[in-house]
Amino acid sequence: NAPNLPPVEGRVLVPLDFAQTGGLAGPVSLKKNLDIDLTVKKLDIAKTALAAGRKIDAQGTVDAEVKISGQVLNPTAVLVLNMSGISTSAVKQKLSPAGGTISLSLRDRKLESLVNLTQKPLQPLKAEGSIPFDVEKILRDPSSLNATPLNFTLNLPDSDLSGLRPFVEAIESMKGTLGLNAKVAGTLMKPVITGEFHASAPAVAFKKADLPDARDVKVRLRFE
């Protein structure tokens, strides 16, 4: 274990077959099953980066769990990351720490993802989707990833706009909401993003007395 880092616990069973020839996975057996089950708790992201030789401007901890079973060319896998207390020095004084969960699941050559992020006072941001993910095909032709079709959605329910006021020094107060709906299609090489960002502010008050208050400000941006 690296100093000051929590231990990674669990088991790793990777069957080897040095007699097989032409294996796409090297000496890893193509016929026997993998058995990997690992967890780590309260992993400090700043200390982890430092142990890897990098210094990052971020704080927070992550609980991680990974499970892999089945044969190497068609595995079943689950990766779950639970994040808490995520922040950076740039926003530490303006926003409360963020948290969230990232889940990845691979089964029957299909990779599904679900991301839920929380950043008060905004509503939870949700991203989910799936892509075909054929390990054998990718090992045979890594460039095939470029043509992988994408199917993802991103949703931020209408949220309190006042949470962004600390980022605009000229504004004394503002009331309203903002929201986002987007879809990512196309391919990994040529993604196509469509959707809409909208914001509505019935009242915006500025700090300077010579600036009149703004009323009924509406912004709607469509991208396609």
N, C-alpha and C positions, 0 to 999 in steps of 0.2 A: 504493500500500500504506500502511496505517496504521503508525505507528512501532512497532517491536518486534514486529510480527506477521509470520508467514511469508506468502509470496505464494500467491495462488490461481492455479494453473496449469491450462492446458487451452484449450479452444475453446468458443465460443458462436455458433451459427448459428441465427438465428430469421428465417425468411422472412416478408417483409412484402408485403402486397397492398393498396395504398391505393385500388384501383379497385373492390374487392369492397364490397358494401353489405349491411347487416344482419348482419354477421359477429358471432358470439357472442364471439369473442376479439379484437374491435377490429380493428386493422390486420394482425394476424397471419394469414398465409395459412392457409386451411382445407384446401388441396389439397397444399401442399408439406410436406416433412418437416423436423422439428426435428433439430438435431445439436448436442447439448450434452454436453461431457465435461470435468468440472472436478475437481481434487484439491487438497487442502491438507494439509500434514503438520505435526505437533507444534503445533497451534493451542492456545495457552494460554487456558483458558476465563475466567480472571480478567481477563487483559489484554484479551481480546475484549469482555467485558462493559464494561470501563472505556472502551474505544474507542467503544462505543455509548452512553456516558453513564450507565452503571449500575455500581455497586460491589456485588459479590456476595461472600459468605463461602464461597468454594470454591476449591480448587486442583485442578490436573490438566491433561492435554492430550488433544486429540482429533485423530485423522486422519480426514478426511472425503473421500468420493468420491461424485459424482453423475453419472449418465448418463441422458440423455433423448433418445429418437428417436421416429420416427413422426409422424403428424399431430397437431395440437394438440388435436383433439377425441377422439382415441383414442390417446394416447401410450403408449409403453413406457418405463418409468423404473426406475432402481435408485438407492437411496441407502444408503450404508454408513458407519457411524460406529464407529471403534475408539477406545475410551476407556482411559486409563491414569492411575494416580496420583490418582484422584478422592478428595477428602477435604474436610472442613470443620473449622473450629477447634473445633466442639462435640464432635467424635468423634476428632480427630487423635491424642489421647493414649490413646484407648481401643480403636481399631480400626486395623488396617493399611489403607493406601489400597486403594480398590476399582478394578475395571476391568471391561471388558465390551465387547460388540459389539451394535449395533442395525442391523438390515437391513430395508429396506422395498423391496418390489418391486411394480410396477404393470404388469400385462399383461392384455390382453383384458378391460379394465374390471373387473379384480379386483385389490385391494390386499392383499398378504400381508406379514406382519411376523414377525420373529424377533428376540427379545431374549435375550441371555445375559449375566448379571451375576455377577461373582465378588467375594466379600467374605470373606476368610479370617477365622475358621476354618470358616465356613459352606460348605456345598456350593453349586455354581453354581445360581443361580436362572434358570429358563427360562420365557419367556412367548412364545407364538406364536398366530397366528390370521389371520383374513382377513375382509374386508368387500367387498361390491360397491362399485365406485367408477367411476361413469360421468361423465366430465368434461363431456360435452355436456349430460347431464341436469342436472347440478349448476349449470352456467352458465345454463341455461334457468330453473331453479327451485331456488335455493340452499336453500330450506326443505325440499327433499326429503331432505337429509342427515339430518334429524331421524328419519326412518323407516328409516334404514339398519340392517339386521340385523347383530348382532354375533356373532362366533364366535371366542372367545379362551380359551386355557387358561393357567394359571399353576401352576408346580410347583417346590417346594423340597424336594429329597430330605432324608431324615432327617440332621440336622446336629448337630455338637457344641454342646451347650447352654452349655458353659463359656465360650464366646466372648462371651456376654452378661453375664457376671459383673461386668465393670468398670462397668456401668450401674446396678448395685444395690450401693450402698456397704455395706449391712448384711451382705452375704453374703461369707463368707471363701472358700468353694469350693462348686462344685456340679457334679455329673456327670449326664449324661443327653443326650437328643436332642430336637430339635423338627423339625417338618416342615409343609408346606402344600401342599394341592391345591385349586385353585379353577377355576371356569369362569364366563365372562362371556357371557351371551346377551341376549335382548331386543333393544332398539334403542338407537341413540345417545341419543335423548331419554329412554328409559326402560330403562336397563340392568338386567339381572337377574343377580345374583352368587350362585352356589352353591358349596359346597365345605366343606372341613374344615381346621382348624388343630389340631395335636396336639403335646403336649410330655410327656415322661416324665423324671423325675428320681429315680433310686434313692436319691440322697444329696445333702442340702443342709446345709452347715455355716455357722452365723452367727458373726460376729465377737464379739458380746457373749456372755460366758460364761453369762449368765442366760437365754439363749434356747436351748432344746433343738434339737438337729439334727432335720431333717425327713427322713423316709424314704418311699420309694415314692410320690412326688407325681406325680399324673397329671392332665393337663388336655386336654380334648377339646371344641373349639368347632365346632359346625356352623352354617353360615349358608345360608339359602335363601329 
